[in-house]
Amino acid sequence: MRPQQRNSRKTQKDSFPPLCPDFVIELRSKSDNMEPLRRKIQEYIDNGLHLGWLIDTKNKKVEIYRANQPVELLDNPTSLSGDDVLPGFVLDLQVVFS
């Protein structure tokens, strides 16, 4: 293996693989800081993510990330819809927030 290939593989190990899901959920635990979670979802968006939910269970808030759109902020929502990424999927947040 050439050194260039070895370095390329090391870089891939330290970052996202060259693929991206269409949808992710990040749940903030009580000890998590929001900024690293926001950066993580933004990195997913930058790599092709279509829909991301950052659920702040501590404050009962949700940040919805969609490709090419501003972040949508929700305060104490009761549910979330999967939009066209997960048609028909609805997450009951009363269970998550309890």
Legacy VTK file of the C-alpha trace (Angstrom):
# vtk DataFile Version 3.0
C-alpha trace
ASCII
DATASET POLYDATA
POINTS 98 float
0.000 0.000 0.000
1.357 3.405 -0.947
1.708 6.047 1.837
-0.876 8.212 0.067
-3.482 5.424 0.292
-2.636 4.800 3.936
-3.103 8.513 4.752
-6.407 8.572 2.869
-7.723 5.651 4.909
-6.595 7.311 8.165
-8.480 10.475 7.172
-11.626 8.429 6.464
-11.388 6.755 9.876
-11.225 10.172 11.556
-14.285 11.547 9.747
-17.502 10.370 8.153
-17.318 7.492 5.690
-18.046 8.500 2.083
-21.784 7.860 2.532
-24.550 9.550 4.462
-27.973 8.507 5.763
-31.119 10.306 4.612
-32.298 10.772 8.214
-30.749 11.018 11.693
-31.979 11.634 15.223
-29.683 13.070 17.874
-30.958 12.932 21.458
-29.389 15.335 23.915
-28.755 13.746 27.276
-28.807 15.903 30.396
-25.007 16.101 30.382
-24.572 16.901 26.646
-23.644 20.323 25.337
-25.781 21.389 22.360
-23.016 22.913 20.224
-21.171 19.666 19.416
-24.509 18.043 18.532
-25.407 20.966 16.247
-22.035 20.739 14.517
-22.491 16.998 14.066
-25.895 17.384 12.390
-24.605 20.266 10.263
-21.778 18.014 9.092
-24.372 15.406 8.120
-26.351 18.093 6.220
-23.160 19.183 4.446
-22.644 15.556 3.369
-26.137 14.957 1.954
-28.506 14.407 4.890
-32.137 15.196 3.999
-33.683 15.395 7.486
-32.212 15.592 10.972
-33.844 15.998 14.358
-31.889 17.300 17.328
-34.082 16.539 20.321
-33.232 18.399 23.519
-34.899 16.242 26.165
-33.615 18.507 28.943
-35.493 21.611 27.709
-38.205 19.890 25.630
-37.101 21.562 22.413
-36.410 20.261 18.921
-34.247 21.590 16.112
-35.210 20.288 12.674
-32.511 20.300 10.006
-33.419 19.983 6.331
-31.203 20.271 3.286
-31.053 23.812 1.864
-33.368 25.262 4.535
-32.898 27.208 7.756
-33.106 25.253 11.007
-36.659 25.032 12.349
-36.952 25.475 16.135
-39.853 23.929 18.053
-40.651 24.513 21.721
-42.310 21.577 23.499
-43.800 19.890 20.406
-46.015 16.841 20.933
-44.888 14.956 17.805
-42.594 15.058 14.781
-43.403 14.003 11.230
-40.960 12.199 8.961
-42.002 14.451 6.064
-41.261 12.975 2.640
-38.067 11.316 3.941
-40.034 8.878 6.152
-43.600 9.033 4.790
-46.204 8.217 7.419
-43.716 8.129 10.308
-44.684 10.162 13.373
-42.633 10.260 16.573
-44.665 10.814 19.760
-42.509 13.191 21.784
-44.622 12.862 24.920
-42.943 9.477 25.384
-39.479 10.928 24.699
-39.934 13.924 27.008
-41.436 11.974 29.923
LINES 1 99
98 0 1 2 3 4 5 6 7 8 9 10 11 12 13 14 15 16 17 18 19 20 21 22 23 24 25 26 27 28 29 30 31 32 33 34 35 36 37 38 39 40 41 42 43 44 45 46 47 48 49 50 51 52 53 54 55 56 57 58 59 60 61 62 63 64 65 66 67 68 69 70 71 72 73 74 75 76 77 78 79 80 81 82 83 84 85 86 87 88 89 90 91 92 93 94 95 96 97
